[in-house]
Amino acid sequence: KEHEADEARRAVRVALRDAFITPISPEDLFILSQLLDKVLNGSKDVVREAEVMGMAPDEPMAEMATQLSEGTAHLSRAFDAISAHGGKDGYRTATAAADDATKCARRMEKVYRGAMSSLQELELEDTTAHVREVIGRRELYRRLSRIADTIVDVADRVWYAAVKEM
C-alpha cells in the first residue's frame, strides 16, 4: 500500500503542476483575457449599433472588419504559440504574431482616416439624411477604430508577457 500511496502522491503532484503552471503569469493571462474580451464585445456592439441605426456596412467598414478579423486571427496564433510551445521558440512565434496583429490594426487606421475624410465629401439632397448618414457612419468608424486600438493593446501585452518569460 505504501508504494500505491507514493504513486498516488506523485499523480497528485503532476496534476497540480499541470493545473497551476502556465506558460505566462496569471496576471498576464487575466489581462490578456480581459483585453480580448473587450475586442470581442466591441465587435458585437458595432454590429448591434449598425443594426439599430439601420446602416448597412459600406466599403470602408467592410475593409476595417477584414483587418480586425485578420488581427484577431494573428492574436489567436500568438495565444496558440504561447500555450502549445512555451519556451523561446513559442515566445518568438507569439511576438511575431503580435506584430502581425499590430500591422493589421495600423492598416485599419489608414482605412479609417480615408473613410472619415470621405464623409466630408458626401453630397445628399436631404440635409436630415446627410446629417444622419455622417453621424452614423462616423460613430461606426470610430467604434471600429477603438477595437483596433484594443488589438494593439493585446499585442503589446503578448510582447510584455513573452519578454518576462524569455
N, C-alpha and C positions, 0 to 999 in steps of 0.2 A: 504493500500500500504506500510505503514511503516513496518508492520510485514513481508510482502513479501520481502522487501528490506533487513531486518535483516537476513532472511533465505538465501537470495542470497549471502549476505556478508559472512555468515557462510560457505556456499558451496564453495565460492572462497577461504576462508582460509584453508579449508580442502584440496582442490585441490592443493593449494600452498604447504601446508605441505607435502602432498604425493609426489609432484613433486620435492621438494628441500631437503627433508630429506632422507638421505641414511644411510644404516647400518654402513658404514665406510666413512672416509673422502673423499671428491672429489679428493684430491691429491693421496690417495691410490688407488681409482678407476682408475684414469688416469694411474698411474704407472703399476697397475696390467693389465689393458687392453693393454698397450704398451708392456709389457713383454710377455703376452700370444700371442699377435700378432707376436712377434719375434719367439716364439716356432712354431707357425703355418707356418710362412713364411720359417723358416729353414727347416721344414719338407717338404714343397712343393719344396724348392730349392734342397734338397738332391735327391729327386726323379727325378727332371729335369736333374740334373747333371749326375746321373747314366744313364739316357736315352741318353744324349749327348755323354757320354763315351762308350756307348754300354755295360754297365756292369750290368748283372743280379745280383740280391741280392744273397749273399752266406748265409750260416747258421748263422755266427755271425751277419750279417746285419739284418737278419730276427729276431733274438733274441733281438737285440738292438731296432728294431722297435716295437717289442712286449712290451718291457719295457717302451718305450716312450709313447706308446698308453695307457698302464696302468697308467703311471704317469699323463698323461693329464686327464684321467678319474677321478683320485683322485682329481686333481685340480678342475675339474667340480663339484665334490661333495663338495669341500670346498666352492666354489662360491655359490652353491645352499644353503648350510647351512647358510652362511652369509646373503644372500638375503631373504631366506624364514623364518628364525628363528630369527636372531639377538640375542641379549641377551647372557648371559653366556653360555647357552647350545649350541646355534648356533655357538658361537666362539670356544667352546671346540670341537665341531664336525669339524669345519673348520680347526682348527690347527691339529687335528688328521689326517684328510685327507691330509693336507700339509705334515705331517710327512711321510705318506704312499707314497706320490709323491716323496719325497726325497729318500726314500728307493728304489724305482724303479730306480731312477737316479743312485744311488750307485751300484745297481746290474748291471746296464748297463755299468758302469765303469769297472767292473770285466770282462765282455764280451769284452769290448774294448781292455783292456790290453792283454787278451788272443789272440784276433784277430791280434793285432799288432805284438805280438810275433810270431804267426804262419806265418806271412808274411816273416819272416827271413828264414823259412824252405821251402818256395816254391821252387820246382825244375821244371823248364821248359826248354825244349830243346832250344827254340828260345830266345836268350838274349833280343831282342827287345820286344817280347811278355812278357817276365819276367818283364822287367822294366815297361812296360805299366800296367801290372797287379798289380804290387806292388804299383806304384804311384797312380793309380786309386783307388784301394781299400783303401790305406792309407788315401787319401783325403776324401773318403766317410765315413770311420770310424771316422775321425776327425770331420767331419760335424755333424755326429750323436752325438758324444761326446759333442760338443758345444751346441746342443739342450738340452741334459741332464743337462748341467750347467745352462741353462736358466730356465729349470723346477725347479731347486733348487732355483734360484733367485725368481721365482714366489712364491714358497712355503715359502721362507723367508719373502717375503712381506706380504703374508697372515698372518703369525705369527705377524709381526710388526703391521699390521692394527688391528688385533684382540686384541693384548695386549693393544693398545692405547684405545680401546673401552671398555675393561672389567673393 
